[in-house]
């Protein structure tokens, strides 16, 4: 188990039943980066990866 799995497990336990839009997720990620600008590169990489999941060229 990776250390980050703890946060992912908490997210799933606390909010796993909710339905949200990707626009909502993007807004929360923007808020997070605003509060933690040092994470901008990582958040950008995750967002790009999610955006391109079904792109056969990536």
TIKE-404710 format. One record per residue: residue in one letter; x, y, z of N, C-alpha, C in turn. Coordinates in Angstrom, 1 decimal. Atoms other than C-alpha are relative to their C-alpha. Layout:
N
+------+--------+--------+--------+--------+--------+--------+--------+--------+--------+
! resn !    n_X !    n_Y !    n_Z !   ca_X !   ca_Y !   ca_Z !    c_X !    c_Y !    c_Z !
+------+--------+--------+--------+--------+--------+--------+--------+--------+--------+
!    A !      X !      Y !      Z !      X !      Y !      Z !      X !      Y !      Z !
...
+------+--------+--------+--------+--------+--------+--------+--------+--------+--------+
This chain:
58
+------+--------+--------+--------+--------+--------+--------+--------+--------+--------+
! resn !    n_X !    n_Y !    n_Z !   ca_X !   ca_Y !   ca_Z !    c_X !    c_Y !    c_Z !
+------+--------+--------+--------+--------+--------+--------+--------+--------+--------+
!    X !    0.8 !   -1.2 !    0.0 !    0.0 !    0.0 !    0.0 !    0.9 !    1.2 !    0.0 !
!    X !   -0.7 !   -1.2 !    0.0 !    1.3 !    3.4 !   -0.9 !   -0.6 !    0.9 !    1.1 !
!    X !    0.4 !   -0.9 !   -1.1 !    1.1 !    6.2 !    1.7 !   -1.3 !    0.8 !   -0.5 !
!    X !    1.2 !   -0.8 !    0.5 !   -1.4 !    8.1 !   -0.6 !   -1.3 !   -0.8 !    0.0 !
!    X !    1.2 !    0.8 !   -0.1 !   -3.8 !    5.2 !   -0.4 !   -0.8 !    0.3 !    1.2 !
!    X !    0.8 !   -0.3 !   -1.2 !   -4.8 !    6.3 !    3.0 !   -0.9 !    1.2 !   -0.3 !
!    X !    0.9 !   -1.1 !    0.3 !   -6.1 !    9.6 !    1.7 !   -1.1 !   -0.4 !   -1.0 !
!    X !    1.0 !    0.5 !    0.9 !   -7.8 !    7.8 !   -1.2 !   -1.1 !   -0.8 !    0.7 !
!    X !    1.0 !    0.8 !   -0.8 !   -9.4 !    5.4 !    1.2 !   -1.0 !    0.9 !    0.8 !
!    X !    0.8 !   -0.9 !   -0.8 !  -10.6 !    8.2 !    3.4 !   -1.0 !    0.7 !   -1.0 !
!    X !    0.8 !   -0.6 !    1.0 !  -12.0 !   10.0 !    0.3 !   -1.2 !   -0.9 !   -0.4 !
!    X !    1.1 !    1.0 !    0.4 !  -13.9 !    6.9 !   -0.8 !   -1.0 !   -0.3 !    1.2 !
!    X !    0.9 !    0.3 !   -1.1 !  -15.2 !    6.2 !    2.7 !   -0.9 !    1.2 !    0.3 !
!    X !    0.8 !   -1.2 !   -0.4 !  -16.4 !    9.8 !    3.4 !   -0.9 !    0.5 !   -1.1 !
!    X !    0.7 !   -0.6 !    1.1 !  -17.6 !   10.8 !   -0.1 !   -0.3 !   -1.0 !   -1.1 !
!    X !    0.1 !    1.0 !    1.1 !  -17.8 !    7.6 !   -2.1 !   -1.4 !   -0.2 !   -0.5 !
!    X !    1.4 !    0.1 !    0.4 !  -21.6 !    7.7 !   -2.3 !   -0.5 !    1.2 !   -0.8 !
!    X !    0.4 !   -1.2 !    0.6 !  -21.7 !   11.2 !   -3.7 !    0.2 !    0.0 !   -1.5 !
!    X !   -0.2 !   -0.1 !    1.4 !  -22.1 !   12.0 !   -7.4 !    0.4 !    1.5 !   -0.2 !
!    X !   -0.5 !   -1.3 !    0.3 !  -20.1 !   15.0 !   -8.6 !    0.4 !    0.1 !   -1.5 !
!    X !   -0.5 !   -0.2 !    1.3 !  -19.2 !   16.5 !  -11.9 !    1.5 !    0.2 !   -0.1 !
!    X !   -1.5 !   -0.2 !    0.2 !  -15.7 !   16.8 !  -13.3 !    0.3 !    1.5 !    0.2 !
!    X !   -0.2 !   -1.5 !   -0.2 !  -16.2 !   20.6 !  -13.2 !    0.1 !    0.3 !    1.5 !
!    X !   -0.1 !   -0.1 !   -1.5 !  -16.7 !   20.3 !   -9.4 !    1.4 !   -0.5 !    0.4 !
!    X !   -1.4 !    0.5 !   -0.4 !  -13.5 !   18.2 !   -9.1 !    1.0 !    1.0 !   -0.5 !
!    X !   -1.0 !   -0.9 !    0.5 !  -11.6 !   20.7 !  -11.3 !    0.0 !    1.3 !    0.9 !
!    X !    0.1 !   -1.2 !   -0.9 !  -12.8 !   23.6 !   -9.0 !    0.7 !   -0.3 !    1.3 !
!    X !   -0.6 !    0.4 !   -1.2 !  -11.7 !   21.7 !   -5.9 !    1.5 !   -0.1 !   -0.1 !
!    X !   -1.4 !    0.1 !    0.3 !   -8.3 !   21.0 !   -7.5 !    0.6 !    1.4 !   -0.1 !
!    X !   -0.5 !   -1.4 !    0.1 !   -7.9 !   24.7 !   -8.3 !    0.1 !    0.6 !    1.4 !
!    X !    0.0 !   -0.5 !   -1.4 !   -8.8 !   25.6 !   -4.7 !    1.2 !   -0.6 !    0.7 !
!    X !   -1.1 !    0.6 !   -0.7 !   -6.2 !   23.1 !   -3.5 !    1.3 !    0.6 !   -0.4 !
!    X !   -1.2 !   -0.6 !    0.6 !   -3.5 !   24.5 !   -5.8 !    0.2 !    1.4 !    0.5 !
!    X !   -0.1 !   -1.3 !   -0.6 !   -4.3 !   28.0 !   -4.6 !    0.5 !    0.0 !    1.4 !
!    X !   -0.4 !    0.1 !   -1.4 !   -3.8 !   26.9 !   -1.0 !    1.4 !   -0.6 !    0.1 !
!    X !   -1.2 !    0.8 !   -0.1 !   -0.8 !   24.7 !   -1.8 !    0.7 !    0.2 !   -1.4 !
!    X !   -0.6 !   -0.3 !    1.4 !    1.0 !   26.3 !   -4.9 !    1.2 !   -1.0 !   -0.3 !
!    X !   -1.1 !    0.9 !    0.3 !    3.9 !   23.9 !   -4.5 !   -0.4 !   -1.3 !   -0.6 !
!    X !    0.5 !    1.2 !    0.6 !    1.7 !   21.1 !   -5.7 !   -0.5 !    0.1 !   -1.4 !
!    X !    0.5 !   -0.3 !    1.4 !    0.8 !   22.7 !   -9.0 !    0.4 !   -1.0 !   -1.0 !
!    X !   -0.5 !    0.9 !    1.0 !    2.9 !   20.4 !  -11.1 !   -0.7 !   -1.4 !    0.2 !
!    X !    0.6 !    1.3 !   -0.2 !    1.5 !   17.2 !   -9.5 !   -1.5 !    0.0 !   -0.3 !
!    X !    1.4 !   -0.1 !    0.3 !   -2.1 !   18.4 !   -9.7 !   -0.2 !    0.1 !   -1.5 !
!    X !    0.0 !   -0.1 !    1.4 !   -1.5 !   19.4 !  -13.3 !    0.2 !   -1.3 !   -0.7 !
!    X !   -0.3 !    1.3 !    0.6 !   -0.1 !   16.0 !  -14.1 !   -1.2 !   -1.0 !    0.2 !
!    X !    1.2 !    0.8 !   -0.3 !   -3.1 !   14.2 !  -12.5 !   -1.1 !    0.4 !   -0.9 !
!    X !    1.1 !   -0.5 !    0.8 !   -5.6 !   16.4 !  -14.3 !    0.2 !   -0.4 !   -1.5 !
!    X !   -0.3 !    0.4 !    1.4 !   -3.9 !   15.8 !  -17.7 !   -0.1 !   -1.4 !   -0.2 !
!    X !    0.1 !    1.4 !    0.1 !   -3.7 !   12.1 !  -17.1 !   -1.5 !   -0.4 !    0.0 !
!    X !    1.4 !    0.3 !    0.0 !   -7.4 !   12.0 !  -16.2 !   -0.7 !    0.4 !   -1.3 !
!    X !    0.6 !   -0.5 !    1.2 !   -8.3 !   14.1 !  -19.2 !    0.3 !   -0.8 !   -1.2 !
!    X !   -0.5 !    0.8 !    1.2 !   -6.4 !   11.8 !  -21.6 !   -0.2 !   -1.5 !    0.1 !
!    X !    0.1 !    1.4 !   -0.3 !   -7.4 !    8.4 !  -20.2 !   -0.4 !   -0.8 !   -1.3 !
!    X !    0.5 !    0.7 !    1.2 !   -9.2 !    7.4 !  -23.4 !    0.7 !    0.4 !   -1.3 !
!    X !   -0.7 !   -0.5 !    1.2 !   -6.8 !    9.0 !  -25.8 !    1.1 !   -1.1 !   -0.4 !
!    X !   -0.9 !    1.0 !    0.4 !   -5.0 !    6.2 !  -27.7 !    1.4 !    0.4 !   -0.3 !
!    X !   -1.3 !   -0.5 !    0.3 !   -2.0 !    8.4 !  -28.5 !    0.8 !    0.3 !    1.2 !
!    X !   -0.7 !   -0.3 !   -1.3 !   -1.1 !    8.9 !  -24.8 !    0.2 !   -1.2 !    0.8 !
+------+--------+--------+--------+--------+--------+--------+--------+--------+--------+
